[in-house]
């Protein structure tokens, strides 16, 4: 249960793509990878978390903070399979164990293409110079692309999804546990924080210490969306439909309980 309605236990993915949604939050934030945060939220160790959209579809007990997401409407740059040759010729893809939504999106996209490579969990001791095809997400994908450049080909999930569905793809949402008191107030604060950070995005970029500022400007302005409106909701519904079609989710009515 929430011990302090004004200080919810907040979790957020620790990636560059989430900074416009969490920068400046006035309390403690647990930063971790998507899979770990999903498990913590499901166990009730967090009250609110920015986590994989698939977590909501799998366990739709949560309220969704309306209007806010991490999504793309075209190439996303940072959710990719790095590979050689043609996708249809890949025998095996190493999966990032930290990912949730991206693994299931990968399964849908492969099934829609009619190809069936082996999917194996990546050995964390494997060097990133491995020639194996690899699913990479978030900052790891950005670092990989900047390190290896044209030595690999990059299957961009956002681009492929847009070609398939003609809709945005929603990677992450703010989810609120059902027992949280006054979720509307928390949602209002998160929307206001997003708006404030996007209004001063040049300042946020200037404070970035790891990634090139020109890249950050392109990433935030051209590759990412931070809204969750009608089109994003339709994209999430289509993802649910494909997950059901390919046996990744049970067929059922899922209500988007927005706050």
PyMOL commands that set and color helices and strands:
alter all, ss='L'
color gray80, all
select helices_A, chain A and resi 16-22+34-42+53-58+87-89+101-113+138-151+157-165+183-199+201-206+213-223+230-245
alter helices_A, ss='H'
color red, helices_A
select strands_A, chain A and resi 10-13+29-32+48-52+63-72+79-83+92-95+118-121+133-137+153-156+169-176+225-228
alter strands_A, ss='S'
color yellow, strands_A
deselect
rebuild
show_as cartoon
